[in-house]
Amino acid sequence: MRTWLDKILFSDTIEVMRKWSDQQRGAFWKKNGKNGKYLAGYVVIDGKKIPITVFPNKYKEKDNQPEFVIYETFSNNS
């Protein structure tokens, strides 16, 4: 049986998890491709889930150039 302290801590944990879930805007997974590592996932914009692929910028030569480039992922049917 849970004590009153356990109940408070458990409810606080659930509230924190709910807030993080409400703030989540997407997710990415590490992938290994034939040309190297990249991230594949999605972002949610205006309630729409948009597939995204993130690659390291292999052409970076200066500090003011990005480390990664992001592309919207399209299916072959698009």
MODELLER restraints for C-alpha pairs under 7 A, 6 or more apart:
rsr = mdl.restraints
at = mdl.atoms
rsr.add(forms.Gaussian(group=physical.xy_distance, feature=features.Distance(at['CA:25:A'], at['CA:43:A']), mean=5.55, stdev=0.5))
rsr.add(forms.Gaussian(group=physical.xy_distance, feature=features.Distance(at['CA:25:A'], at['CA:44:A']), mean=5.24, stdev=0.5))
rsr.add(forms.Gaussian(group=physical.xy_distance, feature=features.Distance(at['CA:26:A'], at['CA:42:A']), mean=5.27, stdev=0.5))
rsr.add(forms.Gaussian(group=physical.xy_distance, feature=features.Distance(at['CA:26:A'], at['CA:43:A']), mean=4.06, stdev=0.5))
rsr.add(forms.Gaussian(group=physical.xy_distance, feature=features.Distance(at['CA:26:A'], at['CA:44:A']), mean=5.72, stdev=0.5))
rsr.add(forms.Gaussian(group=physical.xy_distance, feature=features.Distance(at['CA:27:A'], at['CA:41:A']), mean=5.50, stdev=0.5))
rsr.add(forms.Gaussian(group=physical.xy_distance, feature=features.Distance(at['CA:27:A'], at['CA:42:A']), mean=5.68, stdev=0.5))
rsr.add(forms.Gaussian(group=physical.xy_distance, feature=features.Distance(at['CA:27:A'], at['CA:43:A']), mean=6.69, stdev=0.5))
rsr.add(forms.Gaussian(group=physical.xy_distance, feature=features.Distance(at['CA:28:A'], at['CA:39:A']), mean=5.91, stdev=0.5))
rsr.add(forms.Gaussian(group=physical.xy_distance, feature=features.Distance(at['CA:28:A'], at['CA:40:A']), mean=5.36, stdev=0.5))
rsr.add(forms.Gaussian(group=physical.xy_distance, feature=features.Distance(at['CA:28:A'], at['CA:41:A']), mean=4.11, stdev=0.5))
rsr.add(forms.Gaussian(group=physical.xy_distance, feature=features.Distance(at['CA:28:A'], at['CA:42:A']), mean=6.52, stdev=0.5))
rsr.add(forms.Gaussian(group=physical.xy_distance, feature=features.Distance(at['CA:29:A'], at['CA:39:A']), mean=5.44, stdev=0.5))
rsr.add(forms.Gaussian(group=physical.xy_distance, feature=features.Distance(at['CA:29:A'], at['CA:40:A']), mean=5.38, stdev=0.5))
rsr.add(forms.Gaussian(group=physical.xy_distance, feature=features.Distance(at['CA:29:A'], at['CA:41:A']), mean=6.04, stdev=0.5))
rsr.add(forms.Gaussian(group=physical.xy_distance, feature=features.Distance(at['CA:30:A'], at['CA:38:A']), mean=6.06, stdev=0.5))
rsr.add(forms.Gaussian(group=physical.xy_distance, feature=features.Distance(at['CA:30:A'], at['CA:39:A']), mean=4.75, stdev=0.5))
rsr.add(forms.Gaussian(group=physical.xy_distance, feature=features.Distance(at['CA:30:A'], at['CA:40:A']), mean=6.64, stdev=0.5))
rsr.add(forms.Gaussian(group=physical.xy_distance, feature=features.Distance(at['CA:31:A'], at['CA:37:A']), mean=5.68, stdev=0.5))
rsr.add(forms.Gaussian(group=physical.xy_distance, feature=features.Distance(at['CA:31:A'], at['CA:38:A']), mean=5.35, stdev=0.5))
rsr.add(forms.Gaussian(group=physical.xy_distance, feature=features.Distance(at['CA:31:A'], at['CA:39:A']), mean=5.73, stdev=0.5))
rsr.add(forms.Gaussian(group=physical.xy_distance, feature=features.Distance(at['CA:31:A'], at['CA:40:A']), mean=6.81, stdev=0.5))
rsr.add(forms.Gaussian(group=physical.xy_distance, feature=features.Distance(at['CA:32:A'], at['CA:38:A']), mean=6.45, stdev=0.5))
rsr.add(forms.Gaussian(group=physical.xy_distance, feature=features.Distance(at['CA:38:A'], at['CA:54:A']), mean=5.77, stdev=0.5))
rsr.add(forms.Gaussian(group=physical.xy_distance, feature=features.Distance(at['CA:38:A'], at['CA:55:A']), mean=4.95, stdev=0.5))
rsr.add(forms.Gaussian(group=physical.xy_distance, feature=features.Distance(at['CA:38:A'], at['CA:56:A']), mean=6.97, stdev=0.5))
rsr.add(forms.Gaussian(group=physical.xy_distance, feature=features.Distance(at['CA:39:A'], at['CA:53:A']), mean=5.71, stdev=0.5))
rsr.add(forms.Gaussian(group=physical.xy_distance, feature=features.Distance(at['CA:39:A'], at['CA:54:A']), mean=4.97, stdev=0.5))
rsr.add(forms.Gaussian(group=physical.xy_distance, feature=features.Distance(at['CA:39:A'], at['CA:55:A']), mean=6.66, stdev=0.5))
rsr.add(forms.Gaussian(group=physical.xy_distance, feature=features.Distance(at['CA:40:A'], at['CA:52:A']), mean=6.00, stdev=0.5))
rsr.add(forms.Gaussian(group=physical.xy_distance, feature=features.Distance(at['CA:40:A'], at['CA:53:A']), mean=4.60, stdev=0.5))
rsr.add(forms.Gaussian(group=physical.xy_distance, feature=features.Distance(at['CA:40:A'], at['CA:54:A']), mean=6.44, stdev=0.5))
rsr.add(forms.Gaussian(group=physical.xy_distance, feature=features.Distance(at['CA:41:A'], at['CA:51:A']), mean=5.76, stdev=0.5))
rsr.add(forms.Gaussian(group=physical.xy_distance, feature=features.Distance(at['CA:41:A'], at['CA:52:A']), mean=5.35, stdev=0.5))
rsr.add(forms.Gaussian(group=physical.xy_distance, feature=features.Distance(at['CA:41:A'], at['CA:53:A']), mean=6.44, stdev=0.5))
rsr.add(forms.Gaussian(group=physical.xy_distance, feature=features.Distance(at['CA:42:A'], at['CA:49:A']), mean=6.25, stdev=0.5))
rsr.add(forms.Gaussian(group=physical.xy_distance, feature=features.Distance(at['CA:42:A'], at['CA:50:A']), mean=5.25, stdev=0.5))
rsr.add(forms.Gaussian(group=physical.xy_distance, feature=features.Distance(at['CA:42:A'], at['CA:51:A']), mean=4.24, stdev=0.5))
rsr.add(forms.Gaussian(group=physical.xy_distance, feature=features.Distance(at['CA:42:A'], at['CA:52:A']), mean=5.03, stdev=0.5))
rsr.add(forms.Gaussian(group=physical.xy_distance, feature=features.Distance(at['CA:43:A'], at['CA:49:A']), mean=5.78, stdev=0.5))
rsr.add(forms.Gaussian(group=physical.xy_distance, feature=features.Distance(at['CA:43:A'], at['CA:50:A']), mean=5.35, stdev=0.5))
rsr.add(forms.Gaussian(group=physical.xy_distance, feature=features.Distance(at['CA:43:A'], at['CA:51:A']), mean=6.66, stdev=0.5))
rsr.add(forms.Gaussian(group=physical.xy_distance, feature=features.Distance(at['CA:43:A'], at['CA:52:A']), mean=7.00, stdev=0.5))
rsr.add(forms.Gaussian(group=physical.xy_distance, feature=features.Distance(at['CA:44:A'], at['CA:50:A']), mean=6.03, stdev=0.5))
rsr.add(forms.Gaussian(group=physical.xy_distance, feature=features.Distance(at['CA:51:A'], at['CA:72:A']), mean=5.96, stdev=0.5))
rsr.add(forms.Gaussian(group=physical.xy_distance, feature=features.Distance(at['CA:51:A'], at['CA:73:A']), mean=5.24, stdev=0.5))
rsr.add(forms.Gaussian(group=physical.xy_distance, feature=features.Distance(at['CA:52:A'], at['CA:70:A']), mean=6.84, stdev=0.5))
rsr.add(forms.Gaussian(group=physical.xy_distance, feature=features.Distance(at['CA:52:A'], at['CA:71:A']), mean=5.69, stdev=0.5))
rsr.add(forms.Gaussian(group=physical.xy_distance, feature=features.Distance(at['CA:52:A'], at['CA:72:A']), mean=4.57, stdev=0.5))
rsr.add(forms.Gaussian(group=physical.xy_distance, feature=features.Distance(at['CA:52:A'], at['CA:73:A']), mean=5.10, stdev=0.5))
rsr.add(forms.Gaussian(group=physical.xy_distance, feature=features.Distance(at['CA:53:A'], at['CA:70:A']), mean=5.86, stdev=0.5))
rsr.add(forms.Gaussian(group=physical.xy_distance, feature=features.Distance(at['CA:53:A'], at['CA:71:A']), mean=5.28, stdev=0.5))
rsr.add(forms.Gaussian(group=physical.xy_distance, feature=features.Distance(at['CA:53:A'], at['CA:72:A']), mean=6.32, stdev=0.5))
rsr.add(forms.Gaussian(group=physical.xy_distance, feature=features.Distance(at['CA:53:A'], at['CA:73:A']), mean=6.05, stdev=0.5))
rsr.add(forms.Gaussian(group=physical.xy_distance, feature=features.Distance(at['CA:54:A'], at['CA:68:A']), mean=6.56, stdev=0.5))
rsr.add(forms.Gaussian(group=physical.xy_distance, feature=features.Distance(at['CA:54:A'], at['CA:69:A']), mean=5.72, stdev=0.5))
rsr.add(forms.Gaussian(group=physical.xy_distance, feature=features.Distance(at['CA:54:A'], at['CA:70:A']), mean=4.53, stdev=0.5))
rsr.add(forms.Gaussian(group=physical.xy_distance, feature=features.Distance(at['CA:54:A'], at['CA:71:A']), mean=6.37, stdev=0.5))
rsr.add(forms.Gaussian(group=physical.xy_distance, feature=features.Distance(at['CA:55:A'], at['CA:68:A']), mean=5.55, stdev=0.5))
rsr.add(forms.Gaussian(group=physical.xy_distance, feature=features.Distance(at['CA:55:A'], at['CA:69:A']), mean=5.45, stdev=0.5))
rsr.add(forms.Gaussian(group=physical.xy_distance, feature=features.Distance(at['CA:55:A'], at['CA:70:A']), mean=6.56, stdev=0.5))
rsr.add(forms.Gaussian(group=physical.xy_distance, feature=features.Distance(at['CA:56:A'], at['CA:67:A']), mean=5.91, stdev=0.5))
rsr.add(forms.Gaussian(group=physical.xy_distance, feature=features.Distance(at['CA:56:A'], at['CA:68:A']), mean=4.36, stdev=0.5))
rsr.add(forms.Gaussian(group=physical.xy_distance, feature=features.Distance(at['CA:56:A'], at['CA:69:A']), mean=6.34, stdev=0.5))
rsr.add(forms.Gaussian(group=physical.xy_distance, feature=features.Distance(at['CA:57:A'], at['CA:66:A']), mean=6.74, stdev=0.5))
rsr.add(forms.Gaussian(group=physical.xy_distance, feature=features.Distance(at['CA:57:A'], at['CA:67:A']), mean=5.24, stdev=0.5))
rsr.add(forms.Gaussian(group=physical.xy_distance, feature=features.Distance(at['CA:57:A'], at['CA:68:A']), mean=4.83, stdev=0.5))
rsr.add(forms.Gaussian(group=physical.xy_distance, feature=features.Distance(at['CA:57:A'], at['CA:69:A']), mean=5.93, stdev=0.5))
rsr.add(forms.Gaussian(group=physical.xy_distance, feature=features.Distance(at['CA:60:A'], at['CA:66:A']), mean=6.87, stdev=0.5))
rsr.add(forms.Gaussian(group=physical.xy_distance, feature=features.Distance(at['CA:60:A'], at['CA:67:A']), mean=6.79, stdev=0.5))
